[in-house]
């Protein structure tokens, strides 16, 4: 488990650094004080992810566990398909879809793709996904006054 924890920690550190770097491309909103802006929350989450990844790596290195072949998971094994697909979809979502399609449409597509990947059978989750995204979009736009990416559709 030491090795997989180290690899997982390194991957999430890289993802956190990517999120922080990408947050510098966010445009300022009309309402901005000296502390927060549209980049504040993504950076906060990314820093938390980096910190937790460092803790995972440190605890896996200092624990007395020995790597047992029965516990070892191959990185590209069948059991890693869902986490790897999820990470890939998140990278595409952040790097491509947000700018091209906007927050609302790309989030609905991501939400539905994740439900499909996780083989969710209940129809109500597929109905609630777009409603949830629309509510979050409205909350950010009209309550927090934060402009989310609008993409080609302008919403």
C-alpha positions in Angstrom: 0.0 0.0 0.0 2.9 2.3 0.5 3.6 2.5 -3.2 -0.1 3.1 -4.3 -0.5 5.8 -1.5 2.7 7.5 -2.8 1.5 7.4 -6.4 -2.0 8.7 -5.4 -0.4 11.5 -3.4 1.8 12.6 -6.2 -1.0 12.5 -8.7 -3.2 14.7 -6.5 -0.4 17.1 -5.7 0.0 17.5 -9.5 -3.7 18.0 -9.9 -3.7 20.6 -7.1 -0.8 22.5 -8.8 -2.7 22.4 -12.1 -5.9 23.8 -10.4 -3.9 26.6 -8.8 -2.1 27.5 -12.0 -5.4 27.4 -14.0 -7.1 29.6 -11.4 -4.8 32.5 -12.5 -6.8 32.6 -15.7 -10.1 33.5 -14.0 -11.4 36.9 -14.7 -12.3 39.3 -11.9 -16.0 40.0 -11.1 -17.7 43.3 -10.5 -17.6 42.6 -6.7 -14.1 42.0 -5.4 -12.5 42.9 -2.2 -8.8 42.5 -1.4 -9.2 38.9 -0.2 -11.6 36.9 -2.4 -12.4 36.6 -6.0 -13.5 33.8 -8.3 -10.1 32.2 -7.8 -10.3 32.0 -4.0 -12.3 28.8 -3.6 -10.6 26.7 -6.2 -7.2 27.7 -4.7 -8.4 26.9 -1.2 -9.6 23.4 -2.3 -6.4 22.8 -4.3 -4.2 23.8 -1.3 -6.3 21.4 0.9 -5.9 18.7 -1.6 -2.1 19.2 -1.7 -1.9 19.3 2.1 -3.9 16.0 2.4 -1.7 14.4 -0.3 1.4 15.3 1.5 0.0 13.8 4.7 -0.9 10.6 2.8 2.6 10.3 1.4 4.2 11.1 4.8 2.0 8.6 6.7 2.5 5.9 4.2 6.3 6.3 4.3 6.5 6.4 8.1 4.0 3.6 8.9 5.4 0.2 9.7 3.4 -1.4 6.9 5.3 -3.7 4.6 4.2 -4.0 1.0 2.4 -7.3 0.6 1.8 -8.6 -2.9 -1.8 -9.5 -2.0 -2.5 -5.8 -1.2 -0.7 -4.3 -4.1 -3.0 -2.8 -6.8 -1.7 -2.4 -10.3 -2.2 1.2 -11.4 -3.9 0.2 -14.7 -5.8 -2.7 -13.3 -9.6 -3.2 -13.6 -10.0 -2.0 -10.0 -8.4 1.4 -11.0 -10.7 1.9 -14.0 -13.3 4.0 -12.3 -10.8 6.3 -10.4 -8.7 6.8 -13.5 -11.7 7.5 -15.7 -13.0 10.0 -13.1 -9.7 11.8 -13.0 -9.5 11.9 -16.8 -13.0 13.3 -17.0 -12.2 16.0 -14.4 -9.1 17.0 -16.3 -11.1 17.3 -19.6 -13.8 19.2 -17.7 -11.5 21.8 -16.2 -9.1 22.2 -19.1 -11.5 22.0 -22.1 -15.2 21.9 -21.4 -15.5 24.9 -19.0 -14.2 27.4 -21.5 -15.8 25.9 -24.5 -19.3 25.0 -23.2 -19.5 27.0 -20.0 -20.1 26.0 -16.4 -23.8 24.9 -16.7 -23.6 22.7 -19.8 -20.3 21.2 -19.0 -21.2 20.5 -15.4 -24.5 18.8 -16.5 -22.5 16.6 -18.9 -19.9 15.8 -16.3 -22.5 15.0 -13.7 -24.4 12.7 -16.1 -21.2 11.0 -17.3 -20.1 10.3 -13.7 -23.5 8.8 -12.9 -23.2 6.6 -16.0 -19.6 5.6 -15.1 -20.7 4.7 -11.6 -23.6 2.7 -13.1 -26.3 4.5 -11.1 -29.7 2.9 -12.0 -32.1 5.4 -10.3 -33.6 7.7 -12.8 -34.3 10.4 -10.3 -30.5 11.1 -10.0 -30.3 11.7 -13.7 -33.3 14.1 -13.4 -31.8 15.9 -10.3 -28.4 16.4 -11.8 -29.4 19.2 -14.3 -31.6 20.8 -11.6 -28.8 20.8 -9.1 -26.4 22.4 -11.6 -29.0 25.1 -12.6 -29.5 25.9 -8.9 -25.8 26.2 -8.2 -25.4 28.4 -11.4 -28.2 30.7 -10.2 -26.8 30.9 -6.7 -23.3 31.9 -7.9 -24.7 34.4 -10.5 -27.4 36.1 -8.5 -26.5 35.7 -4.8 -22.6 35.6 -4.8 -22.4 37.8 -7.9 -19.6 35.5 -9.3 -19.6 35.2 -13.1 -19.0 31.5 -14.0 -17.7 30.6 -17.5 -20.5 30.9 -20.0 -19.0 29.3 -23.1 -20.5 29.4 -26.5 -24.1 29.3 -25.3 -23.8 32.3 -23.0 -25.3 30.7 -20.0 
